[in-house]
Amino acid sequence: MLHNDDVVEVIATKRQGVVDSINSTAGVDNNWRVRFNDGREPLWLYFTNEAELKLVKCPQQDQGEPGFYPSRSIMD
């Protein structure tokens, strides 16, 4: 499943972009808006089939363990 801010590649064109909007109805993802920063037109495209996109990078996975971590231990 794709998330906002995921870097994706459009399989048909090999263009890379960022998912910047997900529209869903009743918990089912209906379309993903991908924003491109490569200077080519169109700047945005909507996709209704997730299989047309390939995940390149998921920033949510790069964040490590969820939660709060103090800069130093309170037991020092």
C-alpha positions in Angstrom: 0.0 0.0 0.0 1.3 3.4 -0.9 1.4 6.3 1.5 1.7 10.1 1.2 5.3 11.2 0.5 6.3 7.8 -1.0 8.7 8.2 -3.9 7.3 6.1 -6.8 8.1 5.3 -10.4 5.4 5.2 -13.1 6.1 1.8 -14.7 5.0 2.8 -18.2 7.1 6.0 -18.4 9.9 5.4 -15.8 9.1 8.9 -14.4 9.7 9.3 -10.7 7.5 11.4 -8.5 6.0 11.7 -5.0 2.6 10.6 -3.9 1.1 13.8 -2.5 -2.6 12.9 -2.2 -4.6 9.8 -1.7 -8.3 9.8 -2.2 -10.2 7.0 -0.6 -13.8 6.0 0.0 -14.9 3.7 2.8 -11.2 2.8 3.5 -10.5 1.7 0.0 -7.9 3.6 -1.9 -9.4 4.9 -5.2 -6.7 7.1 -6.6 -3.2 8.4 -6.0 -2.0 11.8 -7.1 1.7 11.8 -8.1 3.6 15.1 -8.3 6.6 15.2 -10.6 9.6 17.5 -10.1 11.5 16.6 -13.3 10.4 19.8 -15.2 8.3 17.9 -17.7 4.6 18.1 -18.2 2.2 17.1 -16.7 3.3 18.1 -13.2 0.6 15.8 -11.6 -1.0 12.6 -12.7 -3.8 10.6 -11.0 -3.6 6.8 -10.9 -6.5 4.5 -10.1 -4.5 1.3 -10.4 -1.7 1.0 -7.8 -0.1 -1.7 -10.1 0.9 1.1 -12.5 3.3 2.5 -9.8 6.4 1.0 -8.3 7.6 2.0 -4.9 11.1 3.5 -4.9 11.4 4.9 -1.4 9.1 4.9 1.6 10.0 7.7 4.1 7.9 6.0 6.8 10.2 3.0 6.8 13.3 5.3 7.3 12.0 6.7 10.6 13.0 3.8 12.7 11.1 2.8 15.8 8.0 4.9 16.5 8.0 6.8 19.8 9.9 9.4 21.8 13.5 9.0 22.5 15.2 11.5 24.9 18.7 12.8 23.9 20.1 11.3 27.1 19.0 8.7 29.6 17.1 9.8 32.6 19.0 7.2 34.6 22.4 9.0 34.3 
